[in-house]
Amino acid sequence: MASTAQSNDPLHVFFFPFMSPGHLSPMIDIARLFASHGTKATILATPQKITRFQTILNRDQHTTNNNNIIDLLVLDFPYSEANLPENYENLDTLPSRNLSYNFTKAIMTL
């Protein structure tokens, strides 16, 4: 018979913002909201994006008195697997719109 005991582990939600301008701030706001209700929140980001997230989240920790910590998890962006030039981790920075399919393919492999 299966156990009906409830786990005491908090809910853990992972946030993966779409890699395009305008998605950073709303994603952080949503993660803050979840964390403020006791949910463990982790934002997934690529190496080029991680410093932006860290700057904002570090400022949060210094300006608030709560323990709503949001974790960051770095994912290596698969440039070569998707035939993309290196250091293009945002849809709007691609050197050609013809690479949009490759970019989407790279995101799907994360």
Phi and psi in degrees as GROMACS dihedral restraints (atoms count N, CA, C in turn):
[ dihedral_restraints ]
;  ai    aj    ak    al  type     phi  dphi    fc
    3     4     5     6     1   -73.6    20    10
    4     5     6     7     1   147.4    20    10
    6     7     8     9     1   -76.1    20    10
    7     8     9    10     1   141.0    20    10
    9    10    11    12     1  -106.5    20    10
   10    11    12    13     1     9.8    20    10
   12    13    14    15     1   -66.8    20    10
   13    14    15    16     1   139.7    20    10
   15    16    17    18     1   -87.1    20    10
   16    17    18    19     1   146.9    20    10
   18    19    20    21     1   -81.9    20    10
   19    20    21    22     1   144.0    20    10
   21    22    23    24     1   -91.5    20    10
   22    23    24    25     1     0.3    20    10
   24    25    26    27     1   -70.8    20    10
   25    26    27    28     1   135.8    20    10
   27    28    29    30     1   -70.6    20    10
   28    29    30    31     1   155.9    20    10
   30    31    32    33     1   -61.0    20    10
   31    32    33    34     1   139.4    20    10
   33    34    35    36     1  -121.6    20    10
   34    35    36    37     1   118.1    20    10
   36    37    38    39     1  -113.0    20    10
   37    38    39    40     1   132.3    20    10
   39    40    41    42     1  -103.4    20    10
   40    41    42    43     1   134.6    20    10
   42    43    44    45     1  -114.0    20    10
   43    44    45    46     1   129.2    20    10
   45    46    47    48     1  -127.8    20    10
   46    47    48    49     1    95.7    20    10
   48    49    50    51     1   -69.1    20    10
   49    50    51    52     1   142.1    20    10
   51    52    53    54     1   -60.7    20    10
   52    53    54    55     1   141.3    20    10
   54    55    56    57     1   -86.4    20    10
   55    56    57    58     1    72.6    20    10
   57    58    59    60     1  -155.2    20    10
   58    59    60    61     1   153.3    20    10
   60    61    62    63     1   -58.0    20    10
   61    62    63    64     1   149.2    20    10
   63    64    65    66     1    90.8    20    10
   64    65    66    67     1    -3.6    20    10
   66    67    68    69     1  -100.9    20    10
   67    68    69    70     1   -14.0    20    10
   69    70    71    72     1   -66.9    20    10
   70    71    72    73     1   -56.8    20    10
   72    73    74    75     1   -62.3    20    10
   73    74    75    76     1   -47.0    20    10
   75    76    77    78     1   -61.3    20    10
   76    77    78    79     1   -35.8    20    10
   78    79    80    81     1   -67.0    20    10
   79    80    81    82     1   -40.7    20    10
   81    82    83    84     1   -65.3    20    10
   82    83    84    85     1   -41.2    20    10
   84    85    86    87     1   -60.8    20    10
   85    86    87    88     1   -41.5    20    10
   87    88    89    90     1   -67.5    20    10
   88    89    90    91     1   -41.8    20    10
   90    91    92    93     1   -62.6    20    10
   91    92    93    94     1   -40.2    20    10
   93    94    95    96     1   -60.1    20    10
   94    95    96    97     1   -43.1    20    10
   96    97    98    99     1   -61.6    20    10
   97    98    99   100     1   -47.3    20    10
   99   100   101   102     1   -61.3    20    10
  100   101   102   103     1   -46.5    20    10
  102   103   104   105     1   -62.7    20    10
  103   104   105   106     1   -34.1    20    10
  105   106   107   108     1   -67.4    20    10
  106   107   108   109     1   -16.4    20    10
  108   109   110   111     1  -103.4    20    10
  109   110   111   112     1    15.6    20    10
  111   112   113   114     1    88.7    20    10
  112   113   114   115     1     4.6    20    10
  114   115   116   117     1   -83.1    20    10
  115   116   117   118     1   136.8    20    10
  117   118   119   120     1   -73.4    20    10
  118   119   120   121     1   125.2    20    10
  120   121   122   123     1  -118.8    20    10
  121   122   123   124     1   132.7    20    10
  123   124   125   126     1  -131.8    20    10
  124   125   126   127     1   128.6    20    10
  126   127   128   129     1   -99.7    20    10
  127   128   129   130     1   128.9    20    10
  129   130   131   132     1   -91.4    20    10
  130   131   132   133     1   133.5    20    10
  132   133   134   135     1  -149.1    20    10
  133   134   135   136     1   156.8    20    10
  135   136   137   138     1   -87.7    20    10
  136   137   138   139     1   164.6    20    10
  138   139   140   141     1   -54.3    20    10
  139   140   141   142     1   -38.2    20    10
  141   142   143   144     1   -70.7    20    10
  142   143   144   145     1   -25.1    20    10
  144   145   146   147     1   -91.2    20    10
  145   146   147   148     1   -21.7    20    10
  147   148   149   150     1   -60.7    20    10
  148   149   150   151     1   -37.4    20    10
  150   151   152   153     1   -66.0    20    10
  151   152   153   154     1   -35.2    20    10
  153   154   155   156     1   -63.7    20    10
  154   155   156   157     1   -45.2    20    10
  156   157   158   159     1   -63.4    20    10
  157   158   159   160     1   -44.4    20    10
  159   160   161   162     1   -61.3    20    10
  160   161   162   163     1   -41.8    20    10
  162   163   164   165     1   -59.5    20    10
  163   164   165   166     1   -47.6    20    10
  165   166   167   168     1   -67.1    20    10
  166   167   168   169     1   -45.3    20    10
  168   169   170   171     1   -69.7    20    10
  169   170   171   172     1   -34.7    20    10
  171   172   173   174     1   -64.7    20    10
  172   173   174   175     1   -38.5    20    10
  174   175   176   177     1   -63.4    20    10
  175   176   177   178     1   -40.0    20    10
  177   178   179   180     1   -57.2    20    10
  178   179   180   181     1   -45.5    20    10
  180   181   182   183     1   -66.4    20    10
  181   182   183   184     1   -29.3    20    10
  183   184   185   186     1   -86.2    20    10
  184   185   186   187     1   -18.8    20    10
  186   187   188   189     1  -105.9    20    10
  187   188   189   190     1    -6.6    20    10
  189   190   191   192     1  -123.1    20    10
  190   191   192   193     1   158.0    20    10
  192   193   194   195     1  -102.4    20    10
  193   194   195   196     1    17.1    20    10
  195   196   197   198     1  -100.8    20    10
  196   197   198   199     1   169.0    20    10
  198   199   200   201     1  -106.3    20    10
  199   200   201   202     1    28.3    20    10
  201   202   203   204     1   -82.4    20    10
  202   203   204   205     1    74.7    20    10
  204   205   206   207     1   -81.5    20    10
  205   206   207   208     1   134.5    20    10
  207   208   209   210     1  -109.0    20    10
  208   209   210   211     1   125.2    20    10
  210   211   212   213     1   -86.3    20    10
  211   212   213   214     1   157.4    20    10
  213   214   215   216     1  -120.9    20    10
  214   215   216   217     1   140.1    20    10
  216   217   218   219     1  -128.2    20    10
  217   218   219   220     1   121.4    20    10
  219   220   221   222     1   -87.9    20    10
  220   221   222   223     1   129.8    20    10
  222   223   224   225     1  -113.7    20    10
  223   224   225   226     1   129.1    20    10
  225   226   227   228     1   -70.7    20    10
  226   227   228   229     1   132.7    20    10
  228   229   230   231     1   -81.9    20    10
  229   230   231   232     1   128.5    20    10
  231   232   233   234     1   -83.8    20    10
  232   233   234   235     1    69.5    20    10
  234   235   236   237     1   -56.6    20    10
  235   236   237   238     1   -56.7    20    10
  237   238   239   240     1   -64.8    20    10
  238   239   240   241     1   -36.7    20    10
  240   241   242   243     1   -62.9    20    10
  241   242   243   244     1   -27.0    20    10
  243   244   245   246     1  -107.2    20    10
  244   245   246   247     1     9.6    20    10
  246   247   248   249     1    56.2    20    10
  247   248   249   250     1    48.6    20    10
  249   250   251   252     1  -113.1    20    10
  250   251   252   253     1   149.4    20    10
  252   253   254   255     1   -67.7    20    10
  253   254   255   256     1   149.6    20    10
  255   256   257   258     1   -66.9    20    10
  256   257   258   259     1   155.4    20    10
  258   259   260   261     1    71.6    20    10
  259   260   261   262     1    19.2    20    10
  261   262   263   264     1  -111.7    20    10
  262   263   264   265     1    94.0    20    10
  264   265   266   267     1  -112.1    20    10
  265   266   267   268     1    13.2    20    10
  267   268   269   270     1  -132.1    20    10
  268   269   270   271     1   138.7    20    10
  270   271   272   273     1   -59.2    20    10
  271   272   273   274     1   -38.6    20    10
  273   274   275   276     1   -76.4    20    10
  274   275   276   277     1   -11.2    20    10
  276   277   278   279     1   -99.4    20    10
  277   278   279   280     1    -0.7    20    10
  279   280   281   282     1   -59.4    20    10
  280   281   282   283     1   139.2    20    10
  282   283   284   285     1   -68.2    20    10
  283   284   285   286     1   -16.3    20    10
  285   286   287   288     1  -150.5    20    10
  286   287   288   289     1   140.5    20    10
  288   289   290   291     1   -65.5    20    10
  289   290   291   292     1   -19.1    20    10
  291   292   293   294     1   -65.8    20    10
  292   293   294   295     1   -14.7    20    10
  294   295   296   297     1   -91.0    20    10
  295   296   297   298     1     2.8    20    10
  297   298   299   300     1   -59.2    20    10
  298   299   300   301     1   -41.1    20    10
  300   301   302   303     1   -63.2    20    10
  301   302   303   304     1   -44.5    20    10
  303   304   305   306     1   -61.7    20    10
  304   305   306   307     1   -39.2    20    10
  306   307   308   309     1   -62.7    20    10
  307   308   309   310     1   -45.4    20    10
  309   310   311   312     1   -62.5    20    10
  310   311   312   313     1   -40.1    20    10
  312   313   314   315     1   -60.6    20    10
  313   314   315   316     1   -42.3    20    10
  315   316   317   318     1   -62.5    20    10
  316   317   318   319     1   -43.1    20    10
  318   319   320   321     1   -62.0    20    10
  319   320   321   322     1   -40.6    20    10
  321   322   323   324     1   -65.8    20    10
  322   323   324   325     1   -22.9    20    10
  324   325   326   327     1   -88.3    20    10
  325   326   327   328     1    -6.1    20    10
